[in-house]
Amino acid sequence: MKNAPADCIFCKIVAKEIPAHIVYEDDDFMAFLDIHPLSTGHVQVIPKEHHRWVWDVPDAGAYFEIARTIALAQRKAFGTEWVVSKIFGDEVPHAHIWVYPLNETKGEKNDFAGNKEKILANLK
């Protein structure tokens, strides 16, 4: 990937060098379960092309529509209305949006396979 540091973990996930529980993928973006979830169904939404910051992603509208699609699926999958997003960017030097249910949810947060299936079943 151009401009990507050799050790970028998200670029390695995009290249399928590191396994991930992918819940969404198209030509430009990918969404996968966070390996250290804050809550059940915690997802990272990233551009496939390496950009350091969310604000550098060329099609921010498409990017945020994917985050919205994931959030709507999480609401149904985990029986909650309250899904939040966070953008910090200091944990991994690759643009990413955290999308996760904030309050009590149905399910176990470390059930990666089960949570993946629940999100996939509720994507529109």
C-alpha positions as CSV (number, residue, x, y, z in Angstrom):
1,M,0.0,0.0,0.0
2,K,1.4,3.4,-0.9
3,N,2.3,5.7,1.9
4,A,1.6,3.0,4.5
5,P,4.1,2.2,7.2
6,A,5.3,-1.4,6.9
7,D,4.0,-2.2,10.4
8,C,0.4,-0.8,9.9
9,I,-1.8,-3.5,11.4
10,F,-4.9,-2.2,9.6
11,C,-3.1,-2.4,6.2
12,K,-2.2,-6.0,7.1
13,I,-5.8,-6.8,7.8
14,V,-6.8,-5.2,4.5
15,A,-4.2,-7.4,2.7
16,K,-5.5,-10.4,4.6
17,E,-2.1,-11.0,6.2
18,I,-3.7,-10.8,9.6
19,P,-7.1,-12.5,10.2
20,A,-10.1,-10.4,11.3
21,H,-13.8,-10.9,11.7
22,I,-14.9,-8.8,8.7
23,V,-18.5,-7.6,8.8
24,Y,-18.3,-5.3,5.7
25,E,-16.1,-5.0,2.7
26,D,-16.2,-3.2,-0.7
27,D,-13.6,-1.9,-3.0
28,D,-12.7,1.1,-0.8
29,F,-13.7,0.3,2.8
30,M,-13.7,-2.5,5.3
31,A,-15.3,-3.0,8.7
32,F,-14.3,-5.6,11.3
33,L,-14.8,-6.5,14.9
34,D,-12.3,-4.9,17.3
35,I,-10.1,-7.5,18.9
36,H,-10.4,-5.6,22.3
37,P,-14.1,-4.6,22.2
38,L,-15.5,-1.9,24.5
39,S,-18.9,-3.6,24.1
40,T,-20.7,-6.3,22.2
41,G,-20.2,-5.9,18.5
42,H,-17.6,-3.1,18.6
43,V,-16.5,-2.5,15.0
44,Q,-13.6,-0.6,13.4
45,V,-14.5,1.0,10.0
46,I,-11.5,1.8,7.9
47,P,-10.6,2.9,4.4
48,K,-8.7,0.2,2.5
49,E,-6.2,2.8,1.2
50,H,-3.9,4.0,4.0
51,H,-4.7,7.4,5.3
52,R,-3.3,8.6,8.6
53,W,-6.4,10.5,9.6
54,V,-10.2,10.2,9.0
55,W,-10.2,13.7,7.7
56,D,-7.8,12.7,4.9
57,V,-10.1,10.1,3.4
58,P,-11.2,11.4,0.0
59,D,-14.8,10.3,0.0
60,A,-15.9,11.1,3.6
61,G,-19.5,10.8,2.7
62,A,-19.2,7.2,1.6
63,Y,-17.1,6.5,4.6
64,F,-19.6,7.8,7.0
65,E,-22.5,6.0,5.2
66,I,-20.7,2.7,5.9
67,A,-20.3,3.6,9.6
68,R,-24.0,4.4,9.6
69,T,-24.9,1.1,7.9
70,I,-22.9,-0.7,10.6
71,A,-24.5,1.2,13.4
72,L,-28.0,0.4,12.1
73,A,-27.1,-3.3,11.9
74,Q,-25.7,-3.2,15.4
75,R,-28.9,-1.7,16.8
76,K,-30.9,-4.6,15.4
77,A,-28.3,-7.3,16.1
78,F,-27.8,-6.4,19.8
79,G,-31.2,-5.0,20.8
80,T,-30.1,-1.4,21.6
81,E,-31.0,2.0,20.3
82,W,-27.7,3.6,21.6
83,V,-24.8,3.1,19.2
84,V,-22.0,5.6,19.4
85,S,-19.0,6.4,17.3
86,K,-15.6,7.8,18.2
87,I,-12.7,9.1,16.1
88,F,-9.4,9.6,17.9
89,G,-6.8,8.2,15.6
90,D,-4.0,7.8,18.2
91,E,-4.2,4.1,18.8
92,V,-3.4,2.9,15.2
93,P,-1.9,5.3,12.6
94,H,-4.6,4.4,10.0
95,A,-7.9,6.2,9.7
96,H,-10.6,4.4,11.7
97,I,-14.0,5.0,13.2
98,W,-15.1,3.1,16.2
99,V,-18.8,2.1,16.1
100,Y,-20.2,0.3,19.0
101,P,-23.3,-0.1,21.2
102,L,-22.9,1.9,24.4
103,N,-25.5,0.5,26.8
104,E,-26.5,-3.0,27.8
105,T,-26.7,-5.3,24.8
106,K,-27.8,-8.9,24.0
107,G,-24.7,-11.1,23.7
108,E,-21.2,-11.5,24.9
109,K,-18.6,-9.0,23.7
110,N,-15.9,-11.6,23.1
111,D,-18.1,-13.9,21.0
112,F,-16.4,-12.7,17.8
113,A,-17.9,-15.4,15.5
114,G,-21.4,-15.0,16.9
115,N,-21.3,-11.2,16.8
116,K,-20.0,-11.2,13.3
117,E,-23.0,-13.4,12.2
118,K,-25.5,-11.1,14.1
119,I,-24.2,-8.0,12.3
120,L,-24.1,-9.7,8.9
121,A,-27.6,-10.9,9.3
122,N,-28.8,-7.4,10.0
123,L,-27.0,-5.4,7.3
124,K,-29.3,-3.9,4.7
